[in-house]
Amino acid sequence: MTFASSPRSLKTSTIKPDLIKKYLAKKQELKIKSHYFHGVYLVNLASDSKAYVKASRESLIYYQQLAAEIEAVGTIFHIGSHKGKGLSDTIDQIVTAINYILDSSPKYTKLIIENAAGQGGTVGSDFSELSEIISRIGDRNKIGVCLDTQHAFASGYPLKTLMDKFEQSIGLKHLAVIHLNDSATEFASNVDRHANWGEGKIPLEDLKIFLANPKIKDIPIILEVPGAGDGPRKRDIDFIKKLIEN
């Protein structure tokens, strides 16, 4: 999973065809199976500014079109925050924006909504919100959900029953990828802060139950833990692999 631009800006730049060609050759050489983009942190489809929603929408369209060029799965993104207005007041504009992005996305490129931790009025910390939004989307074949374990834990969903709750509320057919992260904050804190596995608040027994669930057997897993400050290390990945194998 990578960004296609600065994660802290809605501005984009043109990627030259020769660089895309070089990447595709390297991707084949290294046998990279799945590449996901992560939308920039500033995207907010729930903003009360029409100009900001438009800029967010255009950023995601850029990501989707580039994803198709590099044969990526699609773009994982956060819907954003309504800043306390509530989903009922913002769902129409959110769904309209998502449908517009999907209409502008290449045929086989997925737009993947990530569940939120619930901080600052963010949309999607409650699975029922994601379900309601998805139910109103026109082409649901192009929509997926990224399940972030830290965000779920911070939203009050224990890992040991997480997949049952997801299946009941959203449906397994929409699960596209998992962000497997420990939590630096307490259960139901609504604070988005990741920790390395074994150093956070999520019980390891719950993690083992989650990883052993056959419902996620074929779902790609991505780590977003801090590592030593520069992201996941080999030992972080090996830690998870060992739990899966055992």
Secondary structure, 3 states (H helix, E strand, C coil): CECCCCCCCCCCCCCCHHHHHHHHHHHHHCCCCCCEEECCCCCCCCCCCHHHHHHHHHHHHHHHHHHHHCCCCEEEECCCECCCCCHHHHHHHHHHHHHHHHHCCCCCCEEEEECCCCHHHECCCCHHHHHHHHHCCCCHHHEEEEEEHHHHHHCCCCHHHHHHHHHHHCCHHHEEEEECCEECCCCCCCCCCEECCCCCCCCHHHHHHHHCCHHHCCCCEECCCCECCCECCHHHHHHHHHHHHC
